[in-house]
Structures are given as C-alpha cells and as structure tokens.
Amino acid sequence: DRIRAPGGGRQALTASEPQLVSALETLIEPDVRGDPESMLRWTCKSVRHLSEALEKQGYAIGRQSVANLLGECDYRLAGNRKNKEGAKDHPDRNAQFHYISEQAKAFRRRGAPIIAADTKQKELIGPYKNGGREWQPKGKRLKVLTHDFPDPKMPKAVPYGVYDLTDNKGWVNVGTSADTADIAVESIRYWWRRMGKSRYPKAKTLLICVDSGGSNGYRCLLWKRELQRLADSTRLALTVCHFPPGTSKWNKIEHRLFSYITMNWRARPLTDYRTVVDLIAATTTHTGLTVKARLDPRHYATGITVSAEEMKQLNIEPHAFHGEWNYTIRPR
C-alpha cells in the first residue's frame, strides 16, 4: 500500500527557496569565464565557498546541493585548455604543411631518412617534484623539496631529441649547458653516427623537420653554418623544412617521442643526469618505439655570431616555395 501521497516528501530547495538560483548566479557572476553565449559555463569558486556564502545570506544548503544546483544551471568543472596559438596565423601556414607532407612522401618513396628534431623542455636536476603519480609502497612516498624556484645556479638537463619518422626510433642528446644551434646539430650528428648511418647505409639525402624558432630556427645563422659542417662531414645533402611560426606543437616529435618520455618519468624526481638518461632510454610504447640517449657534458657557448662572409661560403639552395623555410644544404 502507498504510504506517501503523490507529491509528498521533502521539496526541492528551489521550490522552498525560489530565490536560491538567483542568489547563486549573483555570487558566481563576477567570476564567470568563457563565452556568455555558450551552453556551458564554468566558475572558479569552489562549492564550499559558495555554500558558505549562501548560508550567510540565510540559505540552508550544503556543498553537494550547491554542486547539484550548478549542474542544473549548466556549469561544469573545467581547467585551462591550450588551444590559442601565440602567433598570428601566417597566410601560407596550411600550404607549408602541405609542402612538408609532399617532401616527406618524396623522401619516403626513395627510402631516404626523415627526422623530426627539437629541444624538449629543460628539466631541473635534483630532488624536485615531478608531475604525475605512480604506484609506490604505502608509506614510502618519495620526498622532494617544497620549492623549486628558478635559480641560474641550479643544474638543468637540456634534452635535444631526434625522431626517425619512418623507423619509429628516437635519439636524445642530454645537454648540461645551453640550448644552442651547436647542440642541435651535434645531436643530429650523433643520431646519424649511432643510428641513422647503419639504418640507411645508402642514403645520400636527409630530410630534417624542425620548428621555425629556437636553436634550430630559420633565422638562426649558426644553425645553418653548423648544418653546412654536418653536410660536409657526412656527405649528405640536408633538406630542411621549418614548421610555420606558432605551430611548434604540430611537430611529430612532440607527441611521438617527448610525450612518452614525460609519461615514463612521471612522479620520478630527476635527481641526477644519469637518472634522466636512464629514464629516457627506458621509454617504449606498444607500437614499437625505442629510444637511445646519451649525456653530453660539453659546454655550448652562447652569443656566437656568424659573419656575412661565412654565410656566403655556405652551399645552401633555397626552395622555390618559401626559401626561408625550405632549403637544401649540400656538401662542399
């Protein structure tokens, strides 16, 4: 038999307190983020703070009820999303991506090596917190320093990576000084000696895909001078294609190599350089990625200038399409 009459029981808060939604909206309004026309909005105020503020106004409401009410009003918990490029899109952005793709297809048809190269984020060396979590024995949590404020005296690892797009193999040269064009080209040189030369013994050319800025940027004269020296010593014709400005995250090395390295050392303090090298070298994936790494203790000086006379001596051939982004450096 029915005990409770239809419509009986505890009434919804909004029924007994019809002004509750309006009061909640008023509290949130100064801190609303995002598009006001969007179907979903979000707030940076916690439900605890909101419930306390409502209680001060005379509303008896707990944190869970505030959370439920926010959901009914189309609010959601959300974090930041990196989806805005820092630089304004270049009008030939898409055309450059298409050009790089066509270059890669041509090299692949010939069986020539194709690599993506870049510097991974610099890492502090020492007992510092590393993001992420991993399984550890109960009560055996690793202890790290409470602060990791930037300090020029702190040792840092400068991992410069080379990723073979055809072979799904990675090489990381872990520098200990500065991120310069010298270490960028030296890393490619080591990759060729240790991995590339044996994998592509008949290669006469090499396609290098890199960002448009940084130590391997298209405006960096030292980068081009050192590539000329690499071409001379290896007798390889080096074709370089730079990604358009503001598109560094499109570099395949970011999500095919660097992201897996980051996952492999999550929650592990990088206490010394050996730990960095070992964790990088232990990075694998179910798709067959393997990585080799070495420590590069050499000091790379900054502020090196390249004269106009030196640039004239380079055997560099700009391509017809955006020669500043696409060029081939041949052995002299």
N, C-alpha and C positions, 0 to 999 in steps of 0.2 A: 504494500500500500504506500501511496505517496505521502511523505511526511511534510515536505516543504512545498508551499504553494508556488505556482508559476510566478517568476519574478521576485521570489523571496531571496533571503540571504544577504550577505554583505554587498553593498552597492559599490560600483567603481568610484574611485576617488574623484574622477572628473564629473560624476553625477552629483556627489555630495559637495564638491568644491568646484563649481563651474568656472571660476576664475583661475584655476590652477595652471592650465595650459598657458594662459596669457601671462601669468606671473613667471612661469618657466622661460617662455620666449623672451621676456623682458630681461631676465638675468643673462641669457645667452647672447642676445643681440650684439653687445659691444665686442664679443669675441668670436663672432661667426666668420669663417673663412670660406673662400671659394666663390663660385658663381651664384648670385642670389636667385637666378632663374633655374638653377639645377634642381632636379628631382631629389637629389641627396645633398644634405648639408652636414657640416660637422662642427664640433665645438672643442675648444682646448680646455674647457673647465671640466674637472672631474665630477662624477656623480656624488661623491662625498661632499665636495664644496657646494654643489648645487642643492643637495638635500639640507645642508646646514643653513644655507641662505634662505631657503623656503621655510624652514622651521622658525627662523627669526621673524618671518612675516606672518606666522600663525598657522602655517600648514603642517599637519602631522603626516610626514611622508619619509620613508626610508630610502636608502641608496638603490635597492633593487627596483622599487617602484619608480624612482626617477629614471633609471635605465630603461624600464619598460615604456615609460611615457616618451622618452626621447626616440625610441624605436617607432612608436606610433606616429611621431611627428616627422619621420623620415630623416633622423640624424643617425650617423654611424661613426664608430671609432675609425680613424684613418691617420696615417702618417704621411710624411712628405714623399713625393714621387719625383725622381729626376727625369723630367720629360721636356725641359726647356734647354735648347742649345744656347751656349753663351754668345756665339757669334751669329750675326745675321746670315741667313742662307745665301750662299753665292748663287747667282743665276745659272751657272753651269754645274751646280752640285750633282744633280742626277746624271748629267751627261758624263761627268768624271767617273762616277761609279760604274756606268755602262762601259766606259773606256777601260777601266781597270779589269772589269769582267772579261772583256774581249781579249785583253793582253794575257790574262791568266789562261783562257781557253787555248790561245795560240801556243803558249809555252807548254801547256799540258799535252797538247797534240804531239809536240816534238819530244816529249819526255824530258823536258828541261825542268830544273828545280824552281819552285816558287816558295818564297818565305814571307811571313809577316813578322815584323820586328818592332819592339817598343820597350820603354822602361816601365817596369812595374812600380807601384807606389813604394817610396822609401820606407824602410822599417827600422824602428828603434831597436838597438841591441841592449839587452839587459832584462831584469825581472819586471817587465812591464805587462800590463793587461793586454791580452789579445782577444778580440771579439769572438763570440760564439760559445758553444757549450760542447763538452764531450763527456762520455761516461768515465767516472772515477770512483774508486772505493769510497764508501761512506766515511766521512770524517777525514778524508785525505785530500781535500781540495788544495790545489796549488795556491801558494801565497805570492802576491805581486805587490808592487809599490802602489800607494794610494794616488800618487800624482805622476803624470808623465808630461809635464810642461816642456815645450820646445827649448832645447839648450844646444847651442852650436858645438859644445864640447862633448855631447853625447855621441857615441859611435852609432853609425847608421849603416844599414845594408842598402845597396843600390842595385837591385836585380834588373839586368837588361836581358830580355828574352828574345829568342828566335824560334819561330814555329814553322815547321815544314807542313804546308797545307796538303801536299799530296800524300805524304807518309804518316801523318798524324803523330809526329815526334817533336819534342821540344828540347831546347837547349837554353840554359840560363847561366849567365856570367854574373856572379855576385860581386859587385864592386864594393870598395870600402871608403872611397873618397867622394868625388863629384860625378854628377850626371853630365857628361860632355860628349861631343861628337867622337872624340878619341875612343871612349869606352864602347860607344855604339858600334863603330866599325870594327874595333878589336873583338867584340862579341861575335859579330858575323864571321870574322876571320877564324875564330876558334871553332865556331859551328862547322865551317867548311872543312877545317883540318880534321876535326874529331868525328863528324857525322856525314856532312854533305859529300865530301870527295869520294868516300867509299860507296855511298848510296848512288851517286851519279857520276861514275868514272869517265863517261864520255861527254860530260856537259861542257859546252862552250859558252853558255849564257846562264844568267841567273836573274830572276825577277824578284825585286825587293819591294814589298808594300809597307809603307810607313805613314805616320801622321804628318800633318803639314807644319807642325810646330815642335818645339823642344829641341833636344840634342840632335835629332835627325830631321829637323825641319827644312823645308825647301829654300828658306832664306839663309841657312847656315852655310857659310863658305867653307868652314873647317870640315863639315860633313862631306862636302863634295871633294875636297882635297884628299881626305883620308880614303874615300872610296876610290879615287884615282890610284892611290898607292896599293889598295887592295886588288884592283883590276890588274895592275902591273905585276904584282907578285903571283897572282893565281892564274893569269892569262884568261880570265873570264870577262866577257862583256856584261856589264852590270846595268840592267834596266831598272830604273826606279820610278815607282808610281806613288804619289802622295795622295792621301785622302783629302777631300776638300776641307777648308777651315771649319772648325766647330763640329767635326764628325769623328772624333777620336774613338768614341765608344763603338763605332762600326768596324774597327779593326778586329779581324778574326782572332788575333792573339788574345784579346781581352776575354772572350767567352769560351775559347777552346783550350786555353792554357792557364792564363792568370787566375781565372775564377776557380779552377780546380786546385791550384796551389793554395789559394786563400782558404778553401774548404778543408784542405788537408792539414793545415796548421791552425785551425780554429781552436781557440781556448788554450793554445800552447804558447807560453812566453818564449820569445826568441832570445834566449839567454846569452848566446854567443854565435859567432859566424858559422861554426861547424853545425850547430842545430839548424840554422837557416838552410845551409847547403843540403844537409841530410833530409830535411822535410821536403824540400823542393824535389830532390832526386827520388823520393818515395812516392811521388804523386803519380797515380794511374787512374784510368777510367775503364768502364766495361766495354767501351768502344775501341780500346786498344792503345790509348795514349800512354806513352812512356816519356820520361824526362831525364836528361842528364844535366848535371850542374857542377860548377867549379867555383872556388873562391879566387877572386882576382885582387891581390893585395897591392897592385901597382897604384901609385899616386898619379891621378889625372889632373893636370893643371887647368885652371880656368883662365879666361881672358886672353886666349891665344888668338892672334889676328892673322889673317891671310891677305897677302898683298895682291894688288891688281896684276902684277907681273906673274905671280904664281897661278892666278886664275886663267891667264892667257895660255899657260902651258898645259892646261887640262884638255884631254881628248874627250870632250863632252859634246853630245849631239842632242839638242832639244827636239822633242817630237813636234809634229805639226799642230797637234791639239794641246793647248796649254803647256808649252815647253817649259814653263817654270815648275809645273807639277810632274811632268813626264819627260824623262830624258834617259839617254844611254851613255854610259862612260866606258870607253873601250881601252884596252891595254895600249900603252905607247911603245 
